[in-house]
Amino acid sequence: MRRPLTGWYLQYYERGLITRRELCNALIEEATNFPVEEIAVLLPSDVLDELRTLSETPPSSVASSPRMFYIRFRVEPPDENEKRLQQREREIWYQGVWNWHRYFNPS
């Protein structure tokens, strides 16, 4: 049985291995794999507050979701596989942020 990686993400953050924004993005993605209720009970209130703020006004479409990318040296533009990967990451973020939005706004 798979379990959320929430505890690992929190440890990485506390050890300075990931930024606060990376933590929140990971938790948003996590909300596409597990019920938000299972994740939320593991989080400190300040992280929940930040997720509440991030999900307060979710994007209206996948296209308006933030782009996730990694900085690396490149001479040529991204190929089609990389573009599909970027699109999939935006779709995951979009779904996850909406899951958090519904958690904080159940009506």
OpenMM code with the backbone's topology and positions (N, CA, C; nanometers):
from openmm import Vec3, app, unit

residues = "MET ARG ARG PRO LEU THR GLY TRP TYR LEU GLN TYR TYR GLU ARG GLY LEU ILE THR ARG ARG GLU LEU CYS ASN ALA LEU ILE GLU GLU ALA THR ASN PHE PRO VAL GLU GLU ILE ALA VAL LEU LEU PRO SER ASP VAL LEU ASP GLU LEU ARG THR LEU SER GLU THR PRO PRO SER SER VAL ALA SER SER PRO ARG MET PHE TYR ILE ARG PHE ARG VAL GLU PRO PRO ASP GLU ASN GLU LYS ARG LEU GLN GLN ARG GLU ARG GLU ILE TRP TYR GLN GLY VAL TRP ASN TRP HIS ARG TYR PHE ASN PRO SER".split()
positions = [
    Vec3(0.0842, -0.1182, 0.0000),
    Vec3(0.0000, 0.0000, 0.0000),
    Vec3(0.0890, 0.1250, 0.0000),
    Vec3(0.0659, 0.2112, -0.0935),
    Vec3(0.1426, 0.3360, -0.1018),
    Vec3(0.0953, 0.4352, 0.0037),
    Vec3(0.1902, 0.5123, 0.0526),
    Vec3(0.1583, 0.6161, 0.1506),
    Vec3(0.2137, 0.7481, 0.1008),
    Vec3(0.1539, 0.8583, 0.1433),
    Vec3(0.2053, 0.9890, 0.1023),
    Vec3(0.3512, 1.0084, 0.1436),
    Vec3(0.4233, 1.0832, 0.0644),
    Vec3(0.5633, 1.1152, 0.0936),
    Vec3(0.5760, 1.2438, 0.1766),
    Vec3(0.4669, 1.2886, 0.2311),
    Vec3(0.4616, 1.4153, 0.3039),
    Vec3(0.5711, 1.4258, 0.4102),
    Vec3(0.5894, 1.3223, 0.4892),
    Vec3(0.6913, 1.3242, 0.5937),
    Vec3(0.8310, 1.3433, 0.5380),
    Vec3(0.8599, 1.2781, 0.4264),
    Vec3(0.9902, 1.2945, 0.3617),
    Vec3(1.0083, 1.4380, 0.3144),
    Vec3(0.9056, 1.4918, 0.2507),
    Vec3(0.9157, 1.6297, 0.2016),
    Vec3(0.9418, 1.7268, 0.3156),
    Vec3(0.8737, 1.7076, 0.4268),
    Vec3(0.8946, 1.7954, 0.5427),
    Vec3(1.0379, 1.7829, 0.5960),
    Vec3(1.0898, 1.6612, 0.5996),
    Vec3(1.2276, 1.6420, 0.6448),
    Vec3(1.3259, 1.7089, 0.5500),
    Vec3(1.3044, 1.6955, 0.4209),
    Vec3(1.3919, 1.7612, 0.3226),
    Vec3(1.3901, 1.9126, 0.3429),
    Vec3(1.2713, 1.9659, 0.3663),
    Vec3(1.2589, 2.1105, 0.3872),
    Vec3(1.3312, 2.1528, 0.5158),
    Vec3(1.3064, 2.0801, 0.6232),
    Vec3(1.3669, 2.1153, 0.7509),
    Vec3(1.5198, 2.1056, 0.7468),
    Vec3(1.5734, 2.0177, 0.6638),
    Vec3(1.7184, 2.0025, 0.6500),
    Vec3(1.7765, 2.1004, 0.5484),
    Vec3(1.6910, 2.1815, 0.4855),
    Vec3(1.7385, 2.2801, 0.3898),
    Vec3(1.7696, 2.2235, 0.2523),
    Vec3(1.7178, 2.1043, 0.2231),
    Vec3(1.7449, 2.0407, 0.0945),
    Vec3(1.6503, 2.0866, -0.0156),
    Vec3(1.5335, 2.1372, 0.0244),
    Vec3(1.4394, 2.1956, -0.0708),
    Vec3(1.3881, 2.3273, -0.0130),
    Vec3(1.3441, 2.4151, -0.1008),
    Vec3(1.2895, 2.5443, -0.0571),
    Vec3(1.1458, 2.5281, -0.0118),
    Vec3(1.0941, 2.6325, 0.0499),
    Vec3(0.9538, 2.6322, 0.0928),
    Vec3(0.8621, 2.6150, -0.0280),
    Vec3(0.8937, 2.6842, -0.1380),
    Vec3(0.8114, 2.6728, -0.2589),
    Vec3(0.8168, 2.5312, -0.3163),
    Vec3(0.9337, 2.4695, -0.3139),
    Vec3(0.9453, 2.3307, -0.3607),
    Vec3(0.8639, 2.2369, -0.2719),
    Vec3(0.8645, 2.2634, -0.1422),
    Vec3(0.7829, 2.1848, -0.0500),
    Vec3(0.6356, 2.1967, -0.0875),
    Vec3(0.5884, 2.3183, -0.1062),
    Vec3(0.4474, 2.3390, -0.1396),
    Vec3(0.4126, 2.2760, -0.2744),
    Vec3(0.5002, 2.2892, -0.3725),
    Vec3(0.4743, 2.2273, -0.5024),
    Vec3(0.4669, 2.0750, -0.4905),
    Vec3(0.5542, 2.0168, -0.4083),
    Vec3(0.5509, 1.8723, -0.3875),
    Vec3(0.4196, 1.8307, -0.3203),
    Vec3(0.3731, 1.9104, -0.2243),
    Vec3(0.2481, 1.8790, -0.1553),
    Vec3(0.1278, 1.8980, -0.2472),
    Vec3(0.1364, 1.9926, -0.3377),
    Vec3(0.0297, 2.0106, -0.4368),
    Vec3(0.0254, 1.8887, -0.5293),
    Vec3(0.1408, 1.8445, -0.5726),
    Vec3(0.1460, 1.7244, -0.6570),
    Vec3(0.0971, 1.6020, -0.5796),
    Vec3(0.1363, 1.5920, -0.4541),
    Vec3(0.0951, 1.4807, -0.3682),
    Vec3(-0.0578, 1.4703, -0.3601),
    Vec3(-0.1245, 1.5847, -0.3702),
    Vec3(-0.2709, 1.5879, -0.3619),
    Vec3(-0.3379, 1.5276, -0.4850),
    Vec3(-0.2609, 1.4909, -0.5857),
    Vec3(-0.3183, 1.4205, -0.7010),
    Vec3(-0.3077, 1.2697, -0.6830),
    Vec3(-0.2298, 1.2262, -0.5849),
    Vec3(-0.2085, 1.0829, -0.5619),
    Vec3(-0.2757, 1.0298, -0.4361),
    Vec3(-0.3061, 1.1211, -0.3438),
    Vec3(-0.3639, 1.0817, -0.2156),
    Vec3(-0.4710, 1.1825, -0.1757),
    Vec3(-0.5674, 1.1401, -0.0940),
    Vec3(-0.6674, 1.2362, -0.0453),
    Vec3(-0.5993, 1.3487, 0.0340),
    Vec3(-0.6404, 1.4688, 0.0090),
    Vec3(-0.5821, 1.5846, 0.0764),
    Vec3(-0.5947, 1.5709, 0.2281),
    Vec3(-0.7032, 1.5128, 0.2746),
    Vec3(-0.7234, 1.4956, 0.4184),
    Vec3(-0.6101, 1.4141, 0.4817),
    Vec3(-0.5584, 1.3143, 0.4097),
    Vec3(-0.4481, 1.2324, 0.4612),
    Vec3(-0.3182, 1.3120, 0.4702),
    Vec3(-0.3007, 1.4044, 0.3785),
    Vec3(-0.1793, 1.4858, 0.3752),
    Vec3(-0.1871, 1.5964, 0.4802),
    Vec3(-0.3018, 1.6618, 0.4866),
    Vec3(-0.3188, 1.7795, 0.5724),
    Vec3(-0.2924, 1.7489, 0.7195),
    Vec3(-0.3322, 1.6315, 0.7663),
    Vec3(-0.3134, 1.5997, 0.9089),
    Vec3(-0.1661, 1.5872, 0.9459),
    Vec3(-0.0794, 1.5722, 0.8482),
    Vec3(0.0636, 1.5563, 0.8738),
    Vec3(0.1402, 1.6887, 0.8707),
    Vec3(0.0708, 1.7964, 0.8350),
    Vec3(0.1389, 1.9237, 0.8110),
    Vec3(0.1263, 2.0208, 0.9272),
    Vec3(0.2323, 2.0966, 0.9522),
    Vec3(0.2216, 2.2035, 1.0517),
    Vec3(0.1313, 2.3156, 0.9995),
    Vec3(0.0774, 2.3933, 1.0903),
    Vec3(-0.0215, 2.4947, 1.0520),
    Vec3(0.0349, 2.6003, 0.9570),
    Vec3(0.1628, 2.6352, 0.9690),
    Vec3(0.2174, 2.7367, 0.8790),
    Vec3(0.2234, 2.6873, 0.7342),
    Vec3(0.2502, 2.5600, 0.7154),
    Vec3(0.2510, 2.5036, 0.5797),
    Vec3(0.1080, 2.4964, 0.5261),
    Vec3(0.0149, 2.4560, 0.6106),
    Vec3(-0.1262, 2.4562, 0.5688),
    Vec3(-0.1724, 2.5960, 0.5302),
    Vec3(-0.1309, 2.6948, 0.6068),
    Vec3(-0.1673, 2.8330, 0.5744),
    Vec3(-0.1132, 2.8735, 0.4375),
    Vec3(0.0090, 2.8331, 0.4089),
    Vec3(0.0673, 2.8672, 0.2782),
    Vec3(-0.0064, 2.7952, 0.1652),
    Vec3(-0.0415, 2.6696, 0.1858),
    Vec3(-0.1182, 2.5969, 0.0839),
    Vec3(-0.2564, 2.6594, 0.0656),
    Vec3(-0.3157, 2.7052, 0.1750),
    Vec3(-0.4449, 2.7737, 0.1661),
    Vec3(-0.4321, 2.8989, 0.0794),
    Vec3(-0.3273, 2.9747, 0.1011),
    Vec3(-0.3034, 3.0957, 0.0227),
    Vec3(-0.2781, 3.0616, -0.1242),
    Vec3(-0.1946, 2.9624, -0.1492),
    Vec3(-0.1634, 2.9238, -0.2877),
    Vec3(-0.2861, 2.8739, -0.3629),
    Vec3(-0.3776, 2.8093, -0.2910),
    Vec3(-0.4945, 2.7509, -0.3573),
    Vec3(-0.6191, 2.8381, -0.3474),
    Vec3(-0.6050, 2.9551, -0.2881),
    Vec3(-0.7190, 3.0445, -0.2689),
    Vec3(-0.7888, 3.0787, -0.4002),
    Vec3(-0.7111, 3.1111, -0.5017),
    Vec3(-0.7650, 3.1431, -0.6340),
    Vec3(-0.6919, 3.0568, -0.7357),
    Vec3(-0.7364, 2.9322, -0.7517),
    Vec3(-0.6663, 2.8443, -0.8447),
    Vec3(-0.6815, 2.8917, -0.9890),
    Vec3(-0.5897, 2.8512, -1.0762),
    Vec3(-0.5980, 2.8943, -1.2157),
    Vec3(-0.7233, 2.8406, -1.2828),
    Vec3(-0.7681, 2.9120, -1.3833),
    Vec3(-0.8906, 2.8720, -1.4538),
    Vec3(-0.8648, 2.7649, -1.5585),
    Vec3(-0.7397, 2.7401, -1.5913),
    Vec3(-0.7060, 2.6378, -1.6911),
    Vec3(-0.5649, 2.5870, -1.6669),
    Vec3(-0.5357, 2.4725, -1.7258),
    Vec3(-0.4006, 2.4175, -1.7169),
    Vec3(-0.3010, 2.5163, -1.7764),
    Vec3(-0.3382, 2.5793, -1.8853),
    Vec3(-0.2480, 2.6732, -1.9536),
    Vec3(-0.2083, 2.7906, -1.8646),
    Vec3(-0.2921, 2.8259, -1.7680),
    Vec3(-0.2587, 2.9373, -1.6800),
    Vec3(-0.1900, 2.8910, -1.5517),
    Vec3(-0.1582, 2.7618, -1.5433),
    Vec3(-0.0821, 2.7085, -1.4301),
    Vec3(0.0646, 2.7453, -1.4471),
    Vec3(0.1366, 2.7532, -1.3366),
    Vec3(0.2795, 2.7874, -1.3500),
    Vec3(0.3561, 2.6787, -1.4234),
    Vec3(0.4580, 2.7200, -1.4945),
    Vec3(0.5447, 2.6256, -1.5629),
    Vec3(0.6502, 2.5771, -1.4653),
    Vec3(0.6730, 2.4485, -1.4635),
    Vec3(0.7782, 2.3902, -1.3808),
    Vec3(0.8936, 2.3577, -1.4746),
    Vec3(1.0124, 2.4028, -1.4391),
    Vec3(1.1275, 2.3716, -1.5215),
    Vec3(1.2522, 2.3706, -1.4366),
    Vec3(1.3547, 2.3146, -1.4940),
    Vec3(1.4822, 2.3045, -1.4263),
    Vec3(1.5844, 2.3804, -1.5097),
    Vec3(1.6611, 2.4634, -1.4464),
    Vec3(1.7613, 2.5412, -1.5185),
    Vec3(1.8805, 2.4501, -1.5476),
    Vec3(1.9172, 2.4459, -1.6731),
    Vec3(2.0349, 2.3707, -1.7141),
    Vec3(2.0866, 2.4315, -1.8430),
    Vec3(2.2108, 2.4094, -1.8689),
    Vec3(2.2700, 2.4647, -1.9897),
    Vec3(2.2149, 2.3910, -2.1108),
    Vec3(2.1698, 2.4677, -2.2076),
    Vec3(2.1128, 2.4077, -2.3269),
    Vec3(2.1359, 2.5020, -2.4432),
    Vec3(2.1684, 2.4444, -2.5549),
    Vec3(2.1890, 2.5236, -2.6749),
    Vec3(2.0632, 2.5209, -2.7612),
    Vec3(2.0013, 2.4053, -2.7690),
    Vec3(1.8827, 2.3913, -2.8540),
    Vec3(1.7541, 2.4088, -2.7734),
    Vec3(1.6440, 2.4411, -2.8396),
    Vec3(1.5155, 2.4546, -2.7698),
    Vec3(1.4664, 2.3177, -2.7221),
    Vec3(1.3688, 2.3170, -2.6297),
    Vec3(1.3173, 2.1891, -2.5794),
    Vec3(1.2576, 2.1053, -2.6925),
    Vec3(1.2793, 1.9743, -2.6857),
    Vec3(1.2208, 1.8861, -2.7869),
    Vec3(1.0766, 1.8517, -2.7482),
    Vec3(1.0098, 1.7761, -2.8336),
    Vec3(0.8680, 1.7444, -2.8115),
    Vec3(0.8454, 1.6642, -2.6836),
    Vec3(0.9360, 1.5722, -2.6523),
    Vec3(0.9205, 1.4942, -2.5289),
    Vec3(0.9259, 1.5838, -2.4060),
    Vec3(1.0179, 1.6789, -2.4077),
    Vec3(1.0285, 1.7701, -2.2937),
    Vec3(0.9059, 1.8602, -2.2853),
    Vec3(0.8544, 1.9029, -2.3981),
    Vec3(0.7328, 1.9848, -2.3970),
    Vec3(0.6151, 1.9066, -2.3408),
    Vec3(0.6052, 1.7790, -2.3763),
    Vec3(0.4966, 1.6955, -2.3215),
    Vec3(0.5133, 1.6773, -2.1711),
    Vec3(0.6363, 1.6589, -2.1267),
    Vec3(0.6628, 1.6452, -1.9833),
    Vec3(0.6245, 1.7727, -1.9091),
    Vec3(0.6624, 1.8871, -1.9636),
    Vec3(0.6254, 2.0148, -1.9018),
    Vec3(0.4739, 2.0305, -1.8965),
    Vec3(0.4051, 1.9927, -2.0022),
    Vec3(0.2589, 2.0016, -2.0049),
    Vec3(0.1982, 1.9105, -1.8986),
    Vec3(0.2520, 1.7886, -1.8847),
    Vec3(0.2002, 1.6947, -1.7855),
    Vec3(0.2217, 1.7496, -1.6443),
    Vec3(0.3377, 1.8111, -1.6203),
    Vec3(0.3638, 1.8686, -1.4886),
    Vec3(0.2665, 1.9816, -1.4579),
    Vec3(0.2312, 2.0595, -1.5571),
    Vec3(0.1326, 2.1669, -1.5374),
    Vec3(-0.0047, 2.1081, -1.5072),
    Vec3(-0.0416, 2.0000, -1.5759),
    Vec3(-0.1706, 1.9341, -1.5515),
    Vec3(-0.1775, 1.8799, -1.4093),
    Vec3(-0.0693, 1.8192, -1.3641),
    Vec3(-0.0647, 1.7650, -1.2277),
    Vec3(-0.0782, 1.8782, -1.1260),
    Vec3(-0.0044, 1.9872, -1.1450),
    Vec3(-0.0114, 2.1002, -1.0528),
    Vec3(-0.1524, 2.1576, -1.0500),
    Vec3(-0.2118, 2.1725, -1.1670),
    Vec3(-0.3479, 2.2266, -1.1782),
    Vec3(-0.4466, 2.1412, -1.0984),
    Vec3(-0.4420, 2.0100, -1.1196),
    Vec3(-0.5338, 1.9212, -1.0471),
    Vec3(-0.5075, 1.9264, -0.8973),
    Vec3(-0.3808, 1.9249, -0.8585),
    Vec3(-0.3470, 1.9274, -0.7159),
    Vec3(-0.3897, 2.0548, -0.6468),
    Vec3(-0.3671, 2.1692, -0.7104),
    Vec3(-0.4051, 2.2955, -0.6468),
    Vec3(-0.5574, 2.3050, -0.6344),
    Vec3(-0.6295, 2.2507, -0.7315),
    Vec3(-0.7755, 2.2480, -0.7204),
    Vec3(-0.8200, 2.1540, -0.6080),
    Vec3(-0.7494, 2.0427, -0.5886),
    Vec3(-0.7827, 1.9529, -0.4776),
    Vec3(-0.7635, 2.0237, -0.3439),
    Vec3(-0.6552, 2.1014, -0.3297),
    Vec3(-0.6353, 2.1786, -0.2065),
    Vec3(-0.7426, 2.2867, -0.1935),
    Vec3(-0.7768, 2.3506, -0.3020),
    Vec3(-0.8810, 2.4546, -0.2987),
    Vec3(-1.0124, 2.3959, -0.2463),
    Vec3(-1.0508, 2.2809, -0.2978),
    Vec3(-1.1756, 2.2175, -0.2526),
    Vec3(-1.1665, 2.1749, -0.1061),
    Vec3(-1.0484, 2.1361, -0.0619),
    Vec3(-1.0304, 2.0988, 0.0796),
    Vec3(-1.0547, 2.2189, 0.1698),
    Vec3(-0.9997, 2.3333, 0.1342),
    Vec3(-1.0152, 2.4533, 0.2163),
    Vec3(-1.1495, 2.5217, 0.1965),
    Vec3(-1.2186, 2.4924, 0.0865),
    Vec3(-1.3481, 2.5539, 0.0537),
    Vec3(-1.4476, 2.4463, 0.0167),
    Vec3(-1.4943, 2.3696, 0.1144),
    Vec3(-1.5782, 2.2519, 0.0847),
    Vec3(-1.7159, 2.2821, 0.0255),
    Vec3(-1.7601, 2.4036, 0.0310),
    Vec3(-1.8963, 2.4311, -0.0180),
    Vec3(-1.9054, 2.4427, -0.1665),
] * unit.nanometer
topology = app.Topology()
chain = topology.addChain("A")
for resn in residues:
    res = topology.addResidue(resn, chain)
    for name in ("N", "CA", "C"):
        topology.addAtom(name, app.Element.getBySymbol(name[0]), res)
